[in-house]
Amino acid sequence: MMLSMRLPTSSAALRRNSRRCITSLPSWATLDPTSLGSATTPHSVTNLVNGQWTTPAKSLIIPNPMDKDAPPVCTVPDTQPEELTPFIESMNRIPKSGVHNPLKNVERYLQFGEISRRAGQALSDPTIAEFFIQTIQKTVPKSHAQAAGEVKVTADFLNNFGGDNVRFLARSFGVPGDHYGQFSNGHRWPYGPVAIIAPFNFPLEIPVLQLMGALFMGNKPVLKPAEKCALVMEQFLHLLHDCGMDRNDVDLLNCQGPVAESLI
């Protein structure tokens, strides 16, 4: 005997899942995910450069992905080429030896181990996890389970690099030479200033893994997330700052593709 059932439409399922309760907002949060796409005044995403949150002259309106007639989810800075100077200057201040390396500012390896531990612990908290789950759902059409899986993978990654594991990641090596008294040592070295162009389909997992790897090794990243889901990484940076990361360690650039290409 064959049984059949009608599956709920994706939009109906997502709306039902998005009604899960957030008991309280994190102290560092600058938005309420339950109001995204319904509030008449949308959340305004901002840039971060030289430790300061800034808003360029122009912005993009990000529509509700599940209901075109609903209010916008947010507005995102539409940074123009003439507004890139602070980002270029920020990158130019970083030498090729990076912010830290095996011979310079080595205490930052342990600092980022602690930041990673705190961030992983935060994302493992059900309330904060739900905050990011619902924020992800408001920007990309994912089920609650799919968004929760993304948050869990990110939390596991951060937990894995807690404590000394950032320092161990930078482990050096030595090789004996081919004659007496000769040997060679190698160090894992940063690039210095780097750029991360993140996709839209995993608005938390992919950029976080790329961003933290760059930071662990002593690079200064400028992060350019996809416009449609930029608010996810904006909120994650607020979390990192709350976990102890200096605001000057990462720049957040919101712009369209040709402008990011110009910066690179």
C-alpha positions in Angstrom: 0.0 0.0 0.0 1.3 3.4 -0.9 0.9 6.3 1.5 1.2 9.9 0.4 1.3 13.1 2.3 1.5 16.8 1.3 4.6 18.4 2.5 4.4 22.0 3.7 5.7 24.6 1.3 9.2 25.8 2.1 8.0 29.3 2.9 5.3 28.0 5.3 7.8 25.8 7.0 10.3 28.6 7.4 7.7 31.0 8.8 6.7 28.3 11.3 10.3 27.6 12.4 11.1 31.3 12.7 8.5 31.6 15.4 10.7 29.7 17.8 11.2 31.8 20.9 14.4 33.8 21.7 14.2 34.2 25.4 16.5 37.2 25.5 18.8 39.1 23.1 22.6 38.9 23.6 24.0 42.1 25.2 26.2 42.7 22.1 23.4 42.3 19.6 22.3 45.3 17.5 19.2 43.7 16.1 16.2 41.5 16.9 15.9 38.7 14.3 12.2 38.3 15.0 11.6 41.8 13.7 13.6 41.4 10.5 11.4 41.6 7.5 8.4 42.9 9.5 9.5 46.1 11.2 8.7 49.2 9.2 12.2 50.6 9.9 14.7 48.0 8.7 18.0 47.2 10.5 20.9 49.2 9.1 24.1 47.3 8.6 27.3 49.3 9.0 30.9 49.1 7.9 33.8 48.6 10.2 37.2 50.2 9.5 40.0 51.3 11.8 38.0 50.2 14.8 35.0 52.4 14.0 31.5 51.5 12.8 30.7 53.8 9.9 27.8 54.3 7.4 28.6 55.4 3.8 26.4 57.8 1.9 24.5 55.2 -0.2 22.8 52.0 0.9 21.2 48.9 -0.7 17.7 47.8 0.3 17.6 44.0 1.0 14.1 42.6 0.4 12.5 39.9 2.4 13.5 36.7 0.7 10.3 34.9 1.7 7.7 37.7 1.0 8.3 40.3 -1.6 5.4 42.4 -0.2 6.8 42.5 3.3 9.1 45.2 4.6 12.8 44.9 3.8 15.0 42.8 6.0 17.7 45.5 6.2 19.7 48.1 4.4 23.4 47.5 3.6 26.1 50.1 2.8 26.7 50.6 -0.9 30.3 51.7 -0.4 31.6 53.6 -3.5 35.2 53.6 -4.8 35.9 57.1 -3.5 35.0 55.8 0.0 37.7 53.1 0.0 40.5 55.3 1.2 40.2 54.3 4.9 40.2 50.6 4.0 43.2 51.0 1.8 45.1 52.9 4.5 44.1 50.3 7.1 45.6 47.5 4.9 48.7 49.5 4.1 49.5 49.9 7.8 50.0 46.1 8.1 53.5 44.8 7.1 54.0 41.6 5.2 55.1 40.1 8.6 51.6 40.4 9.8 50.2 41.5 13.1 51.8 38.6 14.8 54.1 35.7 13.7 56.4 33.2 15.5 58.9 36.0 16.1 56.6 38.9 16.9 53.7 39.5 19.3 53.6 35.8 20.0 51.2 36.4 22.9 48.4 36.9 20.3 48.4 33.2 19.6 47.1 32.5 23.1 44.8 35.6 22.9 43.1 34.2 19.9 42.9 30.8 21.5 40.9 32.4 24.3 38.8 34.4 21.9 38.0 31.3 19.9 37.1 29.4 23.2 34.7 32.2 24.3 33.1 32.5 20.9 32.6 28.7 20.6 31.1 28.6 24.1 28.8 31.5 23.1 27.6 29.8 20.0 27.0 26.6 22.0 24.6 28.5 24.2 21.0 27.7 23.1 19.8 31.3 23.3 22.8 32.7 21.2 22.6 29.8 18.8 18.9 30.5 18.2 19.7 34.2 17.7 22.1 33.3 14.8 19.7 30.6 13.5 16.9 33.0 13.1 19.2 35.7 11.7 20.4 33.3 9.0 16.9 32.2 8.2 15.9 35.8 7.6 18.5 36.2 4.9 18.6 32.9 3.1 15.8 30.4 2.6 17.0 27.6 5.0 15.0 25.4 7.4 15.6 25.7 11.1 17.5 22.4 11.0 19.7 23.6 8.2 20.5 26.9 9.9 21.1 25.1 13.2 23.6 22.8 11.5 25.5 25.8 10.2 25.7 27.3 13.7 26.8 24.0 15.2 29.6 23.4 12.7 30.9 27.0 13.4 30.7 26.5 17.2 32.6 23.1 16.9 35.3 24.8 14.8 35.8 27.6 17.3 35.8 25.2 20.2 38.5 23.1 18.5 40.9 26.0 18.5 40.4 27.1 22.1 43.4 27.1 24.5 46.8 26.4 22.9 45.5 25.1 19.6 46.0 28.4 17.8 49.6 28.3 18.9 50.0 24.7 17.9 48.6 25.6 14.5 51.6 27.7 13.9 54.0 24.9 14.7 57.4 25.2 13.0 59.6 22.5 11.6 63.3 21.6 11.3 65.2 19.6 8.7 68.7 18.2 9.0 71.2 19.4 6.4 73.4 17.3 4.1 76.6 18.1 5.8 77.9 18.8 9.4 76.5 21.9 11.0 73.8 22.5 8.4 70.1 22.5 9.1 67.0 24.5 8.1 64.1 25.7 10.1 60.7 26.7 8.7 58.0 28.9 10.2 54.3 29.3 9.2 54.2 33.0 8.3 51.2 35.3 7.7 50.6 37.2 4.4 49.9 40.5 6.2 46.8 42.3 4.8 44.3 39.9 3.2 40.8 40.0 1.8 38.0 37.6 2.2 35.1 37.5 -0.3 32.4 35.4 1.3 29.4 33.7 -0.5 25.7 34.0 0.4 24.7 30.4 0.8 26.5 29.8 4.2 26.4 33.3 5.7 28.0 32.3 9.0 30.0 29.1 8.6 32.1 29.8 5.5 33.2 33.4 6.4 33.8 32.5 10.0 36.1 29.6 9.2 38.0 31.7 6.6 38.1 34.8 8.9 39.4 33.0 12.0 42.0 31.0 10.1 43.4 34.3 8.8 43.3 35.9 12.2 44.9 32.9 14.0 48.0 33.2 11.7 48.5 36.9 12.2 46.8 38.4 9.1 44.7 41.6 9.1 41.6 40.7 7.1 39.1 42.9 5.3 35.9 40.9 5.1 33.4 41.5 2.2 30.3 39.4 2.9 27.5 38.9 0.3 25.2 41.9 0.4 22.0 39.8 1.0 23.3 38.3 4.2 25.8 40.8 5.5 24.0 41.3 8.7 25.0 37.8 9.9 28.7 38.6 9.9 28.1 42.1 11.3 26.5 40.4 14.3 29.3 37.8 14.6 31.9 40.6 14.7 30.0 42.1 17.6 30.2 38.8 19.3 34.0 38.6 18.7 34.5 42.0 20.2 32.5 40.9 23.2 34.8 37.9 23.4 37.9 40.1 23.6 39.0 40.7 20.0 40.3 44.2 19.3 38.1 46.2 16.9 41.1 47.0 14.8 41.8 43.4 14.0 39.1 43.1 11.2 37.6 45.5 8.8 34.1 44.9 7.4 33.4 46.3 4.0 29.9 46.2 2.5 29.9 47.0 -1.2 29.1 45.6 -4.6 31.4 43.3 -6.5 33.2 45.9 -8.7 34.1 48.0 -5.7 35.6 45.0 -3.9 37.6 44.2 -7.0 38.9 47.8 -7.0 40.0 47.4 -3.4 41.8 44.1 -4.1 
